[in-house]
Amino acid sequence: MYIYFHATHSLYPTYYHGVVTSLSSPAYGAWTDAALLQALLADDRAAFAELYERYWYRVFALAYRRLKSRETAEELVQDLFTTLWHKRHEHAIEHLEHYLMAAISRRVIGHLRAHQVRTAYADYCRWYQASTTEETEQTLAAADLTEAFAQALLHLPEQSREIFRLSRLEHFSVQEISLRLNISAKTVEYHITKSLRLLRTHLRDFVLVALLFFLLY
């Protein structure tokens, strides 16, 4: 079965799948909406066709004005009139025009809300993917730096490595290290300076500057 549309308007589709098999009879044109609704309850297809011909454009125009999309407006109008026919025995309609305008408005609002939800979800997915990728890259980079730092420490002489560990990793002062290892403060400073120089050389390929400054300065 089809709902046929006259192509008298640039936005008017030529036909649409639906529930009307023929256009309304001229005899129904003089009927009131109330009379047509009563006939609709009696399964009168011609009465439905007259209701459709009477109101389709006003309903379509409202949907199109809000959506700015002919295709979407057509789909919502099609859905509205199809529902009107299939559920004709379920609704007590007192004022047909108000009912149709309210119904198409609800469909438009529902469509817009669904579109907003889909858009927001798509934006969230893009943001989450980007942030996860960035976090993963940073985690991997930090792990690589930690491994490189550990390997670089192994290249230091044993005493220099111990002094550097106490100074930068356990935060002992020069004087505390001097007393702990029973060496002069100048010796401690020499080993720290030497260690920093060697570590900068081994870690020169890494670009996590902030972490390097935290560890080495």
C-alpha positions as CSV (number, residue, x, y, z in Angstrom):
1,M,0.0,0.0,0.0
2,Y,1.2,3.5,-0.7
3,I,0.6,7.1,0.4
4,Y,0.7,9.2,-2.7
5,F,1.9,12.8,-2.7
6,H,1.1,15.4,-5.4
7,A,4.3,16.9,-6.8
8,T,2.9,20.4,-6.7
9,H,5.6,21.8,-4.4
10,S,9.4,21.6,-4.7
11,L,9.6,19.9,-1.4
12,Y,6.8,17.5,-2.1
13,P,7.8,13.8,-2.6
14,T,6.2,12.0,-5.5
15,Y,5.1,9.0,-3.4
16,Y,5.6,7.3,-0.1
17,H,5.0,3.9,1.2
18,G,2.1,3.9,3.6
19,V,-1.5,2.8,4.1
20,V,-3.6,4.6,1.5
21,T,-4.5,2.9,-1.7
22,S,-6.2,5.8,-3.4
23,L,-6.7,9.5,-3.1
24,S,-9.7,10.8,-1.3
25,S,-13.0,11.1,-3.1
26,P,-14.3,14.7,-3.7
27,A,-17.4,13.8,-1.7
28,Y,-15.3,13.7,1.4
29,G,-14.0,17.2,0.9
30,A,-17.1,18.7,2.5
31,W,-16.9,16.5,5.6
32,T,-15.8,17.9,8.9
33,D,-12.8,16.6,10.7
34,A,-15.0,15.0,13.3
35,A,-17.1,13.2,10.6
36,L,-13.9,12.0,9.0
37,L,-12.5,10.7,12.3
38,Q,-15.8,8.8,12.9
39,A,-15.4,7.3,9.4
40,L,-11.8,6.5,10.2
41,L,-12.9,4.5,13.2
42,A,-15.1,2.5,10.8
43,D,-12.0,1.7,8.8
44,D,-12.9,4.0,5.9
45,R,-9.7,4.3,3.8
46,A,-11.1,7.1,1.7
47,A,-11.8,9.1,4.9
48,F,-8.2,8.6,5.9
49,A,-7.1,9.7,2.5
50,E,-9.1,12.9,2.8
51,L,-7.6,13.6,6.3
52,Y,-4.2,13.0,4.8
53,E,-4.8,15.3,1.8
54,R,-6.2,17.9,4.1
55,Y,-3.3,18.1,6.6
56,W,-0.2,16.5,5.1
57,Y,1.4,19.7,3.9
58,R,0.9,21.6,7.2
59,V,2.5,18.8,9.1
60,F,5.3,18.4,6.6
61,A,6.0,22.1,6.6
62,L,6.3,22.3,10.4
63,A,8.7,19.4,10.5
64,Y,10.8,20.7,7.6
65,R,11.0,24.2,9.1
66,R,12.5,22.8,12.2
67,L,14.7,20.1,10.8
68,K,15.8,21.8,7.5
69,S,15.9,18.3,6.0
70,R,13.3,17.1,3.4
71,E,14.2,13.5,3.8
72,T,13.9,13.5,7.6
73,A,10.7,15.5,7.5
74,E,9.2,13.1,5.0
75,E,10.1,10.1,7.2
76,L,8.5,11.7,10.3
77,V,5.3,12.6,8.4
78,Q,5.1,9.1,7.0
79,D,5.5,7.6,10.4
80,L,2.9,9.9,11.9
81,F,0.2,9.1,9.3
82,T,1.0,5.5,9.3
83,T,0.6,5.4,13.1
84,L,-2.6,7.3,12.8
85,W,-4.0,4.6,10.5
86,H,-2.7,1.6,12.4
87,K,-3.7,2.9,15.8
88,R,-7.0,4.6,14.7
89,H,-9.0,2.6,17.3
90,E,-6.6,3.4,20.2
91,H,-6.7,7.2,20.2
92,A,-9.6,9.5,21.2
93,I,-8.9,12.5,19.0
94,E,-11.0,15.6,19.6
95,H,-9.2,18.2,17.5
96,L,-7.4,16.6,14.6
97,E,-5.2,19.5,13.6
98,H,-4.0,20.1,17.1
99,Y,-3.3,16.3,17.5
100,L,-1.3,16.2,14.3
101,M,0.8,19.3,15.1
102,A,1.5,18.1,18.6
103,A,2.4,14.6,17.3
104,I,4.8,15.9,14.7
105,S,6.4,18.3,17.2
106,R,7.0,15.4,19.5
107,R,8.6,13.4,16.7
108,V,10.8,16.3,15.7
109,I,11.9,16.9,19.3
110,G,12.6,13.2,19.7
111,H,14.6,13.1,16.5
112,L,16.7,16.2,17.5
113,R,17.3,14.8,21.0
114,A,18.4,11.4,19.6
115,H,20.7,13.3,17.1
116,Q,22.2,15.3,20.0
117,V,22.8,12.1,22.0
118,R,24.4,10.4,19.0
119,T,26.6,13.5,18.4
120,A,27.6,13.8,22.1
121,Y,28.4,10.1,22.2
122,A,30.5,10.3,19.1
123,D,32.3,13.3,20.5
124,Y,32.9,11.4,23.8
125,C,34.3,8.4,21.9
126,R,36.7,10.6,19.9
127,W,37.8,12.3,23.1
128,Y,38.2,9.1,25.0
129,Q,40.2,7.5,22.2
130,A,42.4,10.5,21.9
131,S,43.0,10.8,25.6
132,T,43.6,7.0,26.0
133,T,46.1,7.0,23.2
134,E,47.9,10.0,24.7
135,E,47.9,8.4,28.1
136,T,49.2,5.1,26.7
137,E,51.9,6.9,24.8
138,Q,52.9,8.8,27.9
139,T,52.9,5.7,30.0
140,L,55.1,3.8,27.5
141,A,57.4,6.8,27.3
142,A,57.7,7.0,31.1
143,A,58.4,3.2,31.2
144,D,61.1,3.6,28.5
145,L,62.7,6.5,30.4
146,T,62.7,4.6,33.7
147,E,64.4,1.6,32.0
148,A,66.9,3.8,30.3
149,F,67.6,5.6,33.5
150,A,68.2,2.3,35.3
151,Q,70.5,1.2,32.6
152,A,72.4,4.5,32.6
153,L,73.0,4.2,36.4
154,L,74.7,0.9,35.7
155,H,77.3,2.7,33.7
156,L,78.4,4.8,36.7
157,P,81.3,3.7,38.9
158,E,80.0,2.1,42.0
159,Q,80.9,5.0,44.4
160,S,79.4,7.6,42.0
161,R,76.2,5.5,41.7
162,E,75.9,5.2,45.4
163,I,76.4,8.9,45.9
164,F,74.0,9.8,43.2
165,R,71.4,7.4,44.7
166,L,71.6,9.0,48.1
167,S,71.5,12.5,46.7
168,R,68.8,12.3,44.0
169,L,66.7,9.3,44.9
170,E,66.8,9.4,48.7
171,H,67.4,13.2,49.0
172,F,70.4,13.2,51.3
173,S,72.2,16.5,51.6
174,V,75.9,16.7,50.6
175,Q,76.9,16.9,54.3
176,E,74.8,13.9,55.2
177,I,76.4,11.9,52.4
178,S,79.8,13.1,53.5
179,L,79.2,11.9,57.0
180,R,77.5,8.6,55.9
181,L,80.3,7.6,53.5
182,N,83.1,9.2,55.5
183,I,84.4,11.3,52.5
184,S,84.7,15.0,52.1
185,A,81.9,17.2,50.8
186,K,84.1,18.2,47.8
187,T,84.3,14.5,46.9
188,V,80.6,14.1,47.1
189,E,80.0,17.2,44.9
190,Y,82.5,15.8,42.4
191,H,80.8,12.5,42.1
192,I,77.3,14.1,41.8
193,T,78.6,16.4,39.0
194,K,80.3,13.5,37.2
195,S,77.2,11.4,37.5
196,L,74.9,14.1,36.1
197,R,77.2,14.6,33.2
198,L,77.3,10.9,32.3
199,L,73.5,10.5,32.8
200,R,72.8,13.4,30.5
201,T,74.9,11.7,27.8
202,H,73.1,8.4,28.2
203,L,69.7,10.0,28.3
204,R,70.1,12.6,25.6
205,D,67.6,10.8,23.2
206,F,64.7,11.2,25.7
207,V,62.5,14.3,25.5
208,L,60.6,14.1,28.8
209,V,62.3,17.2,30.0
210,A,60.2,17.7,33.1
211,L,61.0,14.3,34.5
212,L,64.7,14.6,33.7
213,F,64.8,17.9,35.6
214,F,63.1,16.2,38.5
215,L,65.6,13.4,38.5
216,L,68.8,15.2,37.6
217,Y,68.6,18.8,39.0
